[in-house]
Amino acid sequence: MQLITGNTYPVKDKIKALGGRWNAPRQGWEVSDDNAAECRKLVAEAPISSRSNSTTREKHLRSRYSRYGSNVTRFAGGALIIRNQTGKCEDAPCCGCCS
């Protein structure tokens, strides 16, 4: 099984038809090794204009975590990092940016 991430929302139905299963904790689609290349091609060809969903998700996270004093940051690569009042990631250990 391989994890497919990125701009998957516009092609989620096609990935699902290829046997993909959404993995919420890892924020990606798990697909078999046989279908991984085709799914990656679908994601690469997905229309970029459909990324408004990630903006909606970011607004939701900002409203959810700001009341606890947390800071939601979007990196240039598109990753969201949520830091608590002490500066540590909410989902630590993660990428190691806090250590």
Secondary structure, DSSP 8 states (H G I E B T S, - for coil): -EEE-SS-GGGHHHHHHTT-EEETTTTEEEE-HHHHHHHHHHHHTS-GGGGHHHHHHHHHHHHHHHTTT-EEEE-TTS-EEEE-TTS-BTT-SSSSTT-
